Amino acid sequence: MVAEYRQFKDEDGSFESNCSEDLLILYNAGYFGTHGETILDEAVSFSKKCLETTMPHLDPEGSLAREITCALETPLSRRVRIYELKHYISIFEKETTVHETILELAKVNSNLMQLHFQRELNIITRWWKNIQLRSNLSFSRDRIVECYFWMVGAYFEPRYARARIILTLVMAIISIVDDIYDVYGTSEECEQFTRCIESWDPKVGKGLPENLKIILECILATYKDIEHELETEHKYRMSYLKFVTIDWVRAYTTEVKWRDQRYVPATVEEHLKLSVRSGACHLLSCASFVGMDDVATRESFEWVSSMPKIVHSLCVILRLLDDPKSYEREQRALHVASTIDSCMKEHNVSMELALKKIKEMTEDSWKSLNEEWLKTDKAQTKELLERIFNLARSMEFFYKQEDAYTNSYIIKDTIKSLFVDSY
C-alpha cells in the first residue's frame, strides 16, 4: 500500500499534488487506514488541508466541489450508499459525459427499489400492528419508518428483504426498551424487568407494572413471530438472539445502578466495558444475521454473539459518536455518566479537551474496524462482515452532525427522498 502513495510525494518524501481529483482520491483512501499506518494519517492531513484551500476556487455548483464538500463532512468509505443514491443521480444529470441511457436506467432502478421498500414497509407496519393489538402497545408508524430507514443502511439489496424486516423489528424493540431503562423505569422496575427477560417466561412478568408487562409481552411476541418466519433448520438462531438480548438488558440494569448512585467510571475503558453492551450494537449485529440464508451458519452465530473485534469496534464507534451529541441534553436530567465524564475524570481535563480525546478514540476505533475488514484471513465471509461495517456507516450518518436518532426531524428529507419521491 505504501508504494501506491509514492506518486503523491516529491523527491524529499513530502506529499505534493496540484490535482483536486487526485487529492480527493488520496483523502478518501486514507480513511481505510489501520493502526500504525502513519503514512495514511499524513495523507489524510495533507489532502484535507489542500482540499479546504482549493474549495473557494471551485464552482460551488460543480460536481467536484459538491463531492469534496461531502467527503470533508464524511469520507467516502464511511458513507451509506443507499442514502446517497439520488445525490449521485443529481450529480450525473449535470455531467455532459454521462450516457443518457445509463442515467435513465439509474432512475428506473431507483423507482423499482423504492417500490420494493414501500412493500416491505407495509409488511412491517401490518406485522407490528398485529403485535400492538396483542400487547396494547403504542408505537407510532413514523418511528417504525425511522427504524426501517436505519436498517436499510445495513443492507439495501432486494434479496435481503426478510433479514431487513427482522432487523427492523428488533430495532423497534431496542427503541422501546431504551426508553424504559433510560427514562421511565425505576431501578427496582428495571431489575425486575431484566429478570423477566432472563427467564423468557411471560408468567414471571405478572408482578410488573402494567406498562412494562405490555412491553415484555411485545418482546416475547415479536421474537416468537421472527422464529415462525425461519425455516426449521434455522430456528436455532433464536437461541443466540435471545442470549445477546439478555446480555444487553443486563448491561442496561447496571447502567441504571450507576445512574442512581451517581457513579462515574474512573476511566473511559472502564465505561466502555459496560456501555459497548448497553448500546445494543452487538444485538443488532447478531440480529442482522438471523434472516439471512445459509451464508449465516451456526459458527457465524457463535462468532457474532461472542463480541468479536469488529463488533466491539462497531459498539465503541456508536458509543463515542452518540455521547458528544447527547451530552448536553442528558445533563439536564438524572442520567448515567457519559464517556465524556469518565474522560474528564481520567485525564483531569475540561469538557473541550475530553471531546477532543473522544474524537481521537473514535478514529482509533475506525482503524480497528478497518483492520478486521481488510484481513485476508477473515473469520467470516465478506457478505456477513459487510452487515457490521454498514451498521457502523449508518451510525456515522445518524450521529455525525447531531443525534438524528433522537431528533429524527433532521433526516425526514432523506427518508422522503428514499421512500416517497420518485422520478
C-alpha positions in Angstrom: 0.0 0.0 0.0 2.9 2.4 0.8 4.1 2.1 -2.8 0.8 3.3 -4.1 1.2 6.6 -2.3 4.7 7.4 -3.7 3.0 9.0 -6.7 1.8 11.8 -4.3 5.3 12.5 -2.9 8.2 14.6 -4.1 11.9 13.7 -4.0 12.1 14.8 -0.4 9.3 12.4 0.6 6.8 15.2 1.2 3.2 15.0 -0.2 2.5 17.1 -3.2 -0.3 17.3 -5.7 -1.9 20.1 -7.7 -4.9 18.0 -8.9 -8.1 18.3 -6.9 -9.4 15.0 -8.2 -6.2 13.1 -7.1 -6.3 14.8 -3.7 -9.9 13.7 -3.2 -8.9 10.1 -4.0 -6.0 10.3 -1.6 -8.2 11.7 1.1 -10.9 9.1 0.8 -8.4 6.2 0.5 -6.6 7.4 3.7 -9.6 6.7 5.8 -9.1 2.9 5.2 -6.0 3.2 7.3 -5.3 0.9 10.2 -3.1 1.2 13.3 0.5 2.0 12.6 -0.1 3.2 9.0 1.3 6.7 9.7 1.7 7.4 6.0 -2.1 7.3 5.7 -2.6 9.6 8.6 -0.2 12.0 6.8 -2.2 11.5 3.6 -5.5 12.5 5.3 -4.0 15.5 7.0 -2.2 16.7 3.8 -5.1 16.1 1.4 -7.7 17.6 3.8 -5.8 20.8 4.1 -5.3 21.1 0.4 -8.9 20.4 -0.4 -10.1 23.0 2.1 -7.7 25.5 0.5 -9.0 24.5 -3.0 -12.7 24.8 -2.3 -13.0 28.6 -2.6 -11.6 28.4 -6.1 -14.1 25.8 -7.4 -17.5 26.3 -8.9 -19.8 25.6 -5.8 -22.4 24.1 -8.1 -19.9 21.8 -9.8 -19.8 18.1 -9.2 -16.2 18.2 -7.9 -17.0 20.9 -5.3 -20.1 19.0 -4.1 -18.2 15.7 -3.8 -15.3 17.4 -1.9 -17.9 19.0 0.5 -19.5 15.6 1.1 -16.1 13.9 1.6 -14.9 16.6 4.1 -18.1 16.0 6.1 -17.9 12.2 5.9 -15.2 10.3 3.9 -16.5 8.0 1.2 -15.7 4.8 3.0 -18.0 5.8 5.8 -21.0 6.9 3.8 -24.2 4.8 3.5 -24.5 4.1 -0.3 -28.3 3.8 -0.5 -28.9 7.1 1.3 -26.9 8.8 -1.4 -28.5 7.2 -4.4 -30.4 10.3 -5.6 -27.5 12.6 -4.6 -25.3 10.9 -7.2 -28.0 10.7 -9.8 -28.4 14.5 -9.5 -24.7 14.9 -9.9 -24.6 12.7 -13.0 -27.5 14.6 -14.5 -25.3 17.7 -14.8 -22.4 15.7 -16.4 -22.3 16.0 -20.2 -20.2 12.9 -20.4 -22.8 10.5 -18.8 -24.7 8.4 -21.3 -28.4 9.3 -21.3 -29.5 5.6 -21.3 -27.3 4.8 -18.2 -28.9 7.8 -16.4 -32.4 6.7 -17.3 -31.6 3.1 -16.1 -30.4 4.5 -12.8 -33.7 6.4 -12.3 -35.7 3.3 -13.2 -33.7 1.3 -10.7 -34.3 3.9 -8.0 -38.0 3.8 -8.6 -38.0 0.0 -8.5 -36.0 0.0 -5.3 -38.5 2.5 -3.8 -41.5 0.2 -4.6 -39.7 -2.7 -3.0 -39.0 -0.6 0.2 -42.7 0.5 0.2 -43.9 -3.1 0.1 -41.6 -4.0 2.9 -42.8 -1.1 5.0 -46.3 -2.2 4.5 -45.4 -5.7 5.6 -43.6 -4.4 8.7 -46.4 -2.0 9.6 -49.0 -4.8 9.4 -46.8 -7.1 11.4 -46.2 -4.5 14.0 -49.9 -3.6 14.2 -50.7 -7.2 15.0 -48.1 -7.2 17.8 -49.6 -4.0 19.1 -53.1 -5.4 19.1 -51.9 -8.4 21.1 -49.9 -6.3 23.6 -51.8 -3.0 23.6 -48.6 -1.2 22.8 -48.5 2.2 21.3 -45.6 2.8 18.9 -46.1 5.2 16.0 -45.8 4.3 12.4 -43.3 7.1 11.9 -41.0 5.5 14.4 -41.2 2.2 12.5 -40.3 4.0 9.3 -37.3 5.6 11.0 -36.2 2.1 12.3 -36.6 0.7 8.8 -34.7 3.6 7.3 -31.8 2.9 9.6 -31.8 -0.8 8.9 -31.9 -0.2 5.1 -28.4 1.2 5.7 -27.3 -2.3 6.8 -28.5 -3.9 3.6 -30.5 -2.4 0.8 -30.4 -5.2 -1.8 -33.8 -6.8 -2.5 -32.5 -10.3 -1.7 -32.2 -9.3 2.0 -35.9 -8.4 2.4 -36.6 -10.9 5.2 -33.4 -10.1 7.0 -34.1 -6.4 6.8 -37.7 -6.8 8.1 -36.5 -8.9 11.1 -33.7 -6.4 11.8 -36.2 -3.5 11.8 -38.5 -5.3 14.3 -35.5 -5.9 16.6 -34.6 -2.2 16.2 -38.1 -1.2 17.2 -37.8 -3.4 20.3 -34.4 -1.7 21.1 -36.1 1.8 20.8 -38.8 0.9 23.2 -36.6 -0.8 25.8 -34.1 2.0 25.6 -36.8 4.4 27.0 -37.6 2.0 29.9 -34.0 2.0 31.2 -33.1 5.5 30.1 -36.1 7.5 31.2 -39.2 5.8 32.7 -38.2 2.8 34.8 -37.1 3.0 38.4 -34.1 0.9 39.5 -36.3 -1.7 41.1 -38.6 -1.9 38.0 -35.6 -2.3 35.7 -34.1 -5.1 37.7 -37.5 -6.9 37.7 -37.9 -6.4 34.0 -34.4 -7.8 33.4 -35.2 -10.9 35.5 -38.3 -11.4 33.3 -36.2 -11.2 30.1 -33.6 -13.6 31.6 -36.4 -16.2 32.3 -38.1 -15.6 28.9 -41.3 -16.6 30.5 -44.4 -14.3 30.4 -45.6 -15.8 33.8 -42.6 -14.2 35.5 -43.9 -10.8 34.4 -47.1 -10.9 36.4 -45.8 -8.6 39.1 -44.6 -6.0 36.6 -46.2 -2.6 36.3 -48.8 -2.7 33.5 -46.7 -0.6 31.1 -43.7 -2.9 31.5 -45.8 -6.0 31.3 -47.1 -4.8 27.9 -43.6 -4.3 26.7 -42.5 -7.7 27.9 -45.4 -9.3 26.0 -44.4 -7.3 22.9 -40.8 -8.5 23.0 -41.8 -12.2 23.5 -44.5 -11.9 20.8 -42.0 -10.3 18.3 -39.3 -12.9 18.9 -41.9 -15.7 18.5 -43.1 -14.2 15.2 -39.5 -14.0 14.0 -38.9 -17.6 14.9 -42.0 -18.5 12.9 -40.5 -16.9 9.8 -37.4 -19.1 10.0 -37.0 -22.5 8.3 -36.9 -25.4 10.7 -33.1 -25.8 10.2 -32.6 -22.1 11.1 -34.7 -21.9 14.2 -31.6 -22.5 16.4 -30.6 -18.9 15.5 -33.2 -17.6 18.0 -31.2 -19.0 21.0 -28.3 -16.7 20.0 -30.6 -13.7 19.5 -32.1 -14.3 23.0 -28.7 -14.8 24.5 -27.4 -11.4 23.2 -30.8 -9.7 24.2 -30.4 -10.9 27.8 -26.8 -9.7 27.8 -27.9 -6.3 26.5 -30.6 -5.8 29.2 -28.2 -6.9 32.0 -25.8 -4.2 30.9 -28.7 -1.7 31.0 -29.5 -2.7 34.5 -26.0 -2.0 35.7 -26.2 1.4 34.0 -29.3 2.2 35.9 -27.4 1.4 39.1 -24.6 3.7 38.0 -27.2 6.4 37.3 -28.9 6.2 40.7 -25.5 6.0 42.6 -24.2 9.0 40.5 -21.3 6.7 39.7 -18.7 7.9 37.2 -16.3 5.2 35.9 -12.7 6.2 36.6 -11.6 5.6 33.0 -13.1 5.5 29.5 -12.0 1.9 29.3 -14.0 1.0 32.4 -17.0 2.8 31.0 -16.8 1.0 27.6 -16.6 -2.4 29.2 -20.3 -1.9 30.0 -21.5 0.7 27.6 -20.4 -1.2 24.5 -23.0 -3.8 25.5 -25.8 -1.4 26.6 -25.6 0.4 23.2 -27.2 -2.7 21.6 -24.9 -2.8 18.5 -23.9 -6.3 19.4 -27.6 -7.2 19.4 -28.1 -5.5 16.0 -25.1 -7.4 14.6 -26.5 -10.7 15.7 -30.0 -9.8 14.6 -28.6 -8.8 11.1 -27.7 -12.5 10.5 -31.0 -14.0 11.7 -33.0 -13.5 8.5 -30.1 -14.3 6.1 -29.8 -17.5 4.1 -27.3 -20.4 4.6 -24.3 -18.0 4.4 -25.0 -17.4 8.2 -24.0 -20.7 9.8 -24.1 -21.9 13.4 -20.4 -21.0 13.6 -21.3 -17.5 12.4 -23.7 -17.1 15.3 -21.2 -18.5 17.8 -18.7 -15.9 16.5 -21.0 -12.8 16.4 -22.5 -13.5 19.8 -19.0 -13.6 21.4 -18.4 -9.9 20.7 -15.6 -10.3 18.2 -13.2 -7.4 17.5 -15.1 -6.0 14.5 -18.4 -6.0 16.5 -16.6 -4.5 19.5 -15.3 -1.7 17.3 -18.8 -1.0 16.0 -20.1 -0.8 19.6 -17.3 1.6 20.6 -17.9 3.8 17.5 -21.6 4.1 18.4 -20.9 5.0 22.0 -18.2 7.6 21.2 -20.3 9.1 18.4 -23.5 9.2 20.5 -22.2 10.6 23.7 -20.9 14.0 22.4 -24.2 14.6 20.6 -26.5 13.7 23.6 -24.3 15.0 26.4 -25.9 18.5 26.8 -29.4 17.1 26.7 -28.7 14.3 29.1 -27.1 16.7 31.6 -30.5 18.4 32.1 -31.8 15.4 34.0 -30.6 12.5 36.1 -28.7 10.3 33.6 -26.0 7.7 33.6 -22.5 9.1 33.3 -21.2 9.6 29.8 -17.8 8.6 28.4 -17.1 12.3 28.4 -17.5 12.4 32.2 -15.1 9.4 32.5 -12.6 11.1 30.2 -12.6 14.3 32.2 -12.2 12.3 35.4 -9.4 10.1 34.0 -7.3 12.9 32.5 -8.4 15.7 34.7 -9.3 17.9 31.7 -12.0 20.2 30.6 -15.0 19.1 28.6 -13.5 20.6 25.4 -10.3 18.6 25.8 -12.3 15.5 26.7 -14.3 15.9 23.5 -11.1 16.1 21.5 -9.8 12.9 23.1 -13.2 11.1 22.5 -12.9 12.1 18.8 -9.4 10.6 18.6 -10.6 7.4 20.2 -13.4 7.3 17.6 -10.8 7.4 14.8 -8.8 4.7 16.5 -11.9 2.5 16.6 -12.5 3.0 12.9 -8.9 1.9 12.4 -9.6 -1.3 14.4 -12.7 -1.9 12.3 -10.8 -1.4 9.1 -8.2 -3.9 10.3 -10.8 -6.6 10.8 -12.5 -5.7 7.5 -9.2 -5.8 5.5 -7.9 -9.0 6.9 -7.1 -11.6 4.2 -7.9 -14.5 6.6 -11.4 -13.3 7.6 -13.2 -15.4 10.3 -16.4 -14.9 8.4 -17.5 -14.2 4.8 -17.4 -10.7 3.4 -21.2 -10.9 3.0 -21.6 -11.2 6.8 -18.9 -8.7 7.8 -20.4 -6.1 5.5 -23.5 -6.0 7.6 -21.4 -4.9 10.6 -19.4 -2.4 8.5 -22.6 -1.0 7.1 -24.1 -0.7 10.6 -21.0 1.4 11.5 -21.6 3.6 8.5 -25.2 4.1 9.5 -24.1 5.1 13.0 -21.8 7.7 11.4 -24.8 9.0 9.4 -27.1 9.2 12.4 -24.6 10.8 14.8 -22.1 12.7 12.7 -23.7 16.2 13.0 -26.5 15.8 15.6 -28.3 12.9 17.3 -30.6 12.1 14.4 -32.0 9.1 16.3 -33.5 11.3 19.0 -34.1 14.3 16.7 -35.5 12.4 13.8 -36.8 15.6 12.0 -33.2 16.0 10.8 -33.4 13.0 8.5 -37.0 13.5 7.3 -35.9 14.8 3.9 -33.6 11.8 3.3 -36.4 9.4 4.3 -38.8 11.2 2.0 -36.3 11.1 -0.9 -35.7 7.4 -0.4 -39.2 6.1 0.2 -41.6 8.7 -1.3 -40.2 10.9 -4.0 -39.9 9.1 -7.4 -38.6 10.1 -10.8 
